[in-house]
């Protein structure tokens, strides 16, 4: 496995999650935007143009990507709870990252968005009933059904995965 591509490894879902596991995931979801804000607090315009490996997205594109995809995760969760088993929405992530907006918009916009989306995901997850935890949806990229706890786990992993990319990029010359 390429440590630059997958610095924290690949996402490894559990088949089942305890209530304590879910609480920990919700706590991580709630606090992850603060970690992003801290890591980026002193980022310069040059830092935002850095890449974690040749040909990768820039730090700026990564921040916008995480906010976009976590908004998508939230929409998938809500849709699954209303329409269980429905396929998740599919998007062109590389196309989104290539847009002028993703290459030039202020990262503060996406940090604000990420904070709000994570608060909403945490609130949603905290309001779930036990029967909601068995609800699933089809994830078109991973080509598998995900339960709500697995989707929460993937959200945490995705955020930490790209946070590791940002840290790698920020450490580069």
Order of alpha helices (4+ residues) and beta strands (2+ residues): alpha-alpha-alpha-alpha-alpha-alpha-beta-beta-alpha
